[in-house]
Amino acid sequence: MEYLGMDIGFGDVKAVLVNRELETLKAISFPTLVAGYTPAPLEKDKTVLCFGGKKYVLGRDARGEPGCFQLSDFDDMKEFAPLLFRKVLQTDGFEGNEIAVCAGMPPGWWPQRGEVANALRAEMQTVVVVPQGQGAFVAVQEEKDLEGVETVLILDFGYNTVDYLLMEITKYGEFEIIKGNTLPRLGVTKLVKLFRGELKGELSELPDRALKEMLRTGQGKLYGENINLSGHKRRAVEKYCAMLMGELKSNVGETWRETDAVICTGGGFTTLNPK
């Protein structure tokens, strides 16, 4: 039996396949891009998938296709999760018959988790859905000594959103989720927007993808000239953190300040702190 952990985010799809018997681990990620396939006389090799009577290309293959889009809401997730899942299973090294799937679900959509699970079961029978961020806690629990830690706040920084889980650890090492939710419009795109507001001239007109990398490193380049943007980044991060703390306070009160530990995870967090 192999175990596949999968996170379908608004920015990227991440998947890890673990074989405990062989002690192997494989990981992939690709942009959460979907497009109907339009053949051209000259094009690179693409993986074309049939779904619902239509042909689709996904991830980087979708770039340059008319009608290319990113998932934006729950309805998109429910409709296209099986297709994105199929792409993962057709990736070299991810093929297999006996695979148990664990998929992450934003806490804000938790009441609808059964709909996504049933959609995924059309592709693979054994599917378990867990709240986004829970896997990060389990990983830290295995690697760190959490003796004396009773409450933990997990922050999962995504493309459009931040998920939080407030968890309590029992004396036996088991855990219970006290509260969790999804904070909309507070993902890395908000941080990029604040960063853009700190820039002047042509730098402020660059696309989000370029600004995201500049924000991550604190360095920029324009017409071959290196530019130190660490001050711009610091000011944007300060504004962002103030907004995030305000949202957390409105959701869980002062409880978040009283937790014994905070775990930060998600692709968006590397933009805040590359280390």
C-alpha positions as CSV (number, residue, x, y, z in Angstrom):
1,M,0.0,0.0,0.0
2,E,1.2,3.5,-0.9
3,Y,0.0,6.7,0.6
4,L,-0.6,9.9,-1.4
5,G,-0.9,13.2,0.4
6,M,-2.4,15.9,-1.8
7,D,-3.0,19.7,-1.4
8,I,-5.1,21.4,-4.2
9,G,-4.3,25.0,-3.6
10,F,-5.4,28.1,-5.6
11,G,-1.8,28.7,-6.6
12,D,-0.3,25.2,-6.9
13,V,-1.2,21.5,-6.6
14,K,1.3,19.7,-4.2
15,A,1.4,15.9,-3.9
16,V,3.7,13.5,-2.0
17,L,3.7,9.7,-2.5
18,V,5.1,7.6,0.3
19,N,5.9,3.8,0.2
20,R,6.6,2.7,3.8
21,E,7.8,-0.7,2.8
22,L,10.4,0.6,0.3
23,E,11.0,3.7,2.4
24,T,10.6,5.9,-0.6
25,L,9.2,9.4,-1.0
26,K,8.3,11.2,-4.2
27,A,7.0,14.8,-4.5
28,I,5.6,17.0,-7.3
29,S,4.0,20.3,-7.7
30,F,2.4,22.2,-10.6
31,P,0.4,25.4,-11.0
32,T,-3.4,25.0,-10.5
33,L,-4.1,26.0,-14.1
34,V,-6.9,24.5,-16.2
35,A,-7.7,25.0,-19.9
36,G,-9.6,23.3,-22.6
37,Y,-7.2,21.7,-25.1
38,T,-6.9,23.4,-28.5
39,P,-4.4,21.5,-30.8
40,A,-1.9,23.4,-32.8
41,P,0.3,22.3,-35.8
42,L,3.4,23.2,-33.8
43,E,3.4,22.7,-30.0
44,K,5.4,21.0,-27.3
45,D,4.4,17.6,-26.0
46,K,1.5,18.0,-23.6
47,T,-0.4,15.6,-21.3
48,V,-4.0,15.8,-22.6
49,L,-6.7,14.4,-20.2
50,C,-10.3,13.6,-21.1
51,F,-12.8,14.6,-18.4
52,G,-16.6,15.1,-18.7
53,G,-16.5,14.5,-22.5
54,K,-13.9,17.3,-23.0
55,K,-10.1,17.4,-23.4
56,Y,-8.1,19.4,-20.9
57,V,-4.5,20.4,-20.3
58,L,-3.3,21.3,-16.8
59,G,-0.5,23.0,-15.0
60,R,2.2,24.5,-17.1
61,D,0.7,22.8,-20.2
62,A,-2.3,25.1,-19.8
63,R,-0.3,28.3,-20.3
64,G,-0.8,29.7,-23.8
65,E,-4.2,28.0,-24.2
66,P,-7.3,30.2,-24.6
67,G,-9.6,30.2,-21.6
68,C,-6.8,29.2,-19.2
69,F,-7.9,29.8,-15.6
70,Q,-7.0,29.1,-11.9
71,L,-9.4,27.6,-9.4
72,S,-11.1,30.4,-7.5
73,D,-13.8,28.9,-5.3
74,F,-15.4,25.8,-3.8
75,D,-17.4,24.9,-6.9
76,D,-14.2,25.0,-9.0
77,M,-12.5,22.8,-6.4
78,K,-15.3,20.2,-6.4
79,E,-15.6,20.1,-10.2
80,F,-11.9,19.9,-11.1
81,A,-10.3,18.2,-8.1
82,P,-10.8,14.7,-9.8
83,L,-9.1,16.0,-13.0
84,L,-6.1,17.5,-11.1
85,F,-5.9,14.2,-9.1
86,R,-5.8,12.3,-12.3
87,K,-2.9,14.3,-13.6
88,V,-1.0,13.5,-10.4
89,L,-1.7,9.8,-10.8
90,Q,-0.4,9.9,-14.4
91,T,2.9,11.5,-13.4
92,D,5.9,9.2,-13.7
93,G,6.4,7.3,-10.5
94,F,2.9,8.1,-9.2
95,E,1.1,5.3,-11.0
96,G,-0.2,2.5,-8.8
97,N,-3.3,0.4,-8.0
98,E,-3.1,0.3,-4.2
99,I,-2.9,3.9,-3.1
100,A,-4.7,5.5,-0.1
101,V,-5.3,9.2,-0.6
102,C,-5.3,11.9,2.1
103,A,-6.4,15.3,0.8
104,G,-6.3,18.6,2.5
105,M,-9.5,20.8,2.8
106,P,-9.6,24.5,3.8
107,P,-11.2,24.7,7.2
108,G,-13.7,27.3,5.9
109,W,-15.1,24.6,3.5
110,W,-15.1,21.8,6.1
111,P,-18.9,21.3,6.1
112,Q,-18.6,20.5,2.4
113,R,-15.7,18.0,2.7
114,G,-17.9,15.1,1.8
115,E,-18.6,16.5,-1.7
116,V,-14.9,16.8,-2.5
117,A,-14.2,13.3,-1.0
118,N,-17.0,11.8,-3.1
119,A,-15.7,13.5,-6.3
120,L,-12.2,12.2,-5.6
121,R,-13.5,8.6,-5.0
122,A,-14.5,8.5,-8.7
123,E,-10.8,8.2,-9.3
124,M,-9.6,6.4,-6.2
125,Q,-11.6,4.4,-3.7
126,T,-9.7,5.0,-0.5
127,V,-9.9,8.8,0.2
128,V,-9.6,10.6,3.5
129,V,-10.1,14.4,3.9
130,V,-8.4,16.3,6.7
131,P,-8.3,20.1,7.5
132,Q,-5.6,22.0,5.8
133,G,-2.7,22.5,8.3
134,Q,-3.2,19.3,10.2
135,G,-0.4,17.6,8.3
136,A,2.0,20.3,9.3
137,F,1.2,19.8,12.9
138,V,1.7,16.0,12.7
139,A,5.1,16.6,10.9
140,V,6.3,19.0,13.6
141,Q,5.0,16.7,16.4
142,E,7.1,13.9,14.9
143,E,10.3,16.0,14.6
144,K,10.1,18.3,17.6
145,D,9.8,17.8,21.4
146,L,6.4,19.3,22.2
147,E,6.6,18.4,25.9
148,G,4.7,21.0,27.9
149,V,2.9,22.3,24.9
150,E,-0.8,22.2,25.3
151,T,-2.2,24.6,22.7
152,V,-0.9,25.2,19.2
153,L,-1.9,27.7,16.5
154,I,-1.3,26.6,12.9
155,L,-1.1,29.2,10.2
156,D,-1.2,27.9,6.6
157,F,-0.3,30.7,4.1
158,G,-1.7,30.0,0.7
159,Y,-2.1,31.9,-2.6
160,N,-5.4,33.6,-1.8
161,T,-6.1,32.7,1.8
162,V,-4.7,31.9,5.2
163,D,-6.0,28.9,7.0
164,Y,-5.8,28.6,10.8
165,L,-6.3,25.8,13.2
166,L,-6.3,26.2,17.0
167,M,-5.4,22.8,18.5
168,E,-5.1,21.3,21.9
169,I,-2.7,18.5,22.8
170,T,-3.7,15.9,25.4
171,K,-1.2,14.4,27.8
172,Y,-1.1,11.3,25.6
173,G,0.1,13.2,22.6
174,E,-3.3,13.1,20.9
175,F,-4.8,16.3,19.6
176,E,-8.1,18.0,19.2
177,I,-9.1,20.9,16.9
178,I,-10.7,23.6,19.0
179,K,-11.5,25.9,16.1
180,G,-10.5,26.5,12.5
181,N,-11.4,28.7,9.6
182,T,-10.2,30.2,6.3
183,L,-9.3,33.9,6.2
184,P,-10.1,35.1,2.6
185,R,-8.0,37.5,0.6
186,L,-5.1,37.3,3.1
187,G,-2.8,35.0,1.1
188,V,0.4,35.9,-0.6
189,T,-1.5,37.9,-3.2
190,K,-2.4,40.4,-0.5
191,L,1.2,40.7,0.5
192,V,2.2,41.2,-3.1
193,K,-0.4,44.0,-3.4
194,L,1.0,45.8,-0.3
195,F,4.5,45.4,-1.7
196,R,3.4,46.9,-5.0
197,G,2.0,49.9,-3.1
198,E,5.5,50.5,-1.6
199,L,7.2,50.6,-5.0
200,K,7.6,53.5,-7.4
201,G,7.6,53.9,-11.2
202,E,8.2,51.0,-13.5
203,L,8.8,48.5,-10.6
204,S,5.2,48.9,-9.4
205,E,3.9,48.0,-12.9
206,L,5.6,44.6,-13.0
207,P,3.4,41.4,-13.0
208,D,2.6,39.7,-9.7
209,R,4.9,36.7,-10.6
210,A,8.0,39.0,-10.8
211,L,7.0,41.0,-7.7
212,K,6.5,37.8,-5.7
213,E,10.1,36.8,-6.3
214,M,11.4,40.3,-5.5
215,L,9.4,40.2,-2.3
216,R,10.8,36.8,-1.4
217,T,14.4,37.9,-1.8
218,G,14.1,41.6,-1.0
219,Q,16.1,42.3,-4.2
220,G,15.0,43.5,-7.6
221,K,16.5,44.1,-11.0
222,L,15.4,46.6,-13.6
223,Y,17.3,47.2,-16.9
224,G,20.2,45.1,-15.5
225,E,20.5,47.2,-12.4
226,N,20.3,45.5,-9.0
227,I,18.0,47.3,-6.5
228,N,17.8,46.8,-2.8
229,L,14.1,46.4,-1.8
230,S,14.5,45.1,1.7
231,G,13.0,48.3,3.2
232,H,10.0,48.1,0.8
233,K,9.6,44.4,1.9
234,R,9.8,45.2,5.6
235,R,7.1,47.9,5.4
236,A,4.8,45.7,3.3
237,V,5.3,42.7,5.7
238,E,4.6,45.0,8.8
239,K,1.3,46.1,7.2
240,Y,0.4,42.6,6.3
241,C,1.1,41.2,9.7
242,A,-1.0,43.9,11.3
243,M,-3.9,42.9,9.1
244,L,-3.4,39.2,9.8
245,M,-3.3,39.8,13.6
246,G,-6.5,41.9,13.4
247,E,-8.3,39.1,11.5
248,L,-7.0,36.5,14.0
249,K,-8.2,38.6,16.9
250,S,-11.7,38.9,15.4
251,N,-11.8,35.1,14.9
252,V,-10.4,33.8,18.2
253,G,-10.0,36.8,20.4
254,E,-6.8,37.0,22.4
255,T,-6.5,33.2,22.5
256,W,-4.0,33.2,19.7
257,R,-1.5,35.3,21.8
258,E,-1.8,32.8,24.7
259,T,-1.0,29.6,22.7
260,D,2.2,27.7,23.6
261,A,3.4,27.4,20.1
262,V,2.7,28.7,16.6
263,I,3.4,26.7,13.5
264,C,3.7,28.5,10.2
265,T,3.5,26.5,6.9
266,G,2.4,26.8,3.3
267,G,4.0,28.0,0.1
268,G,3.1,31.6,0.9
269,F,5.2,31.6,4.1
270,T,8.4,31.3,2.1
271,T,7.6,34.7,0.6
272,L,7.4,36.1,4.1
273,N,10.5,34.3,5.3
274,P,12.7,32.5,2.7
275,K,14.5,30.6,5.5
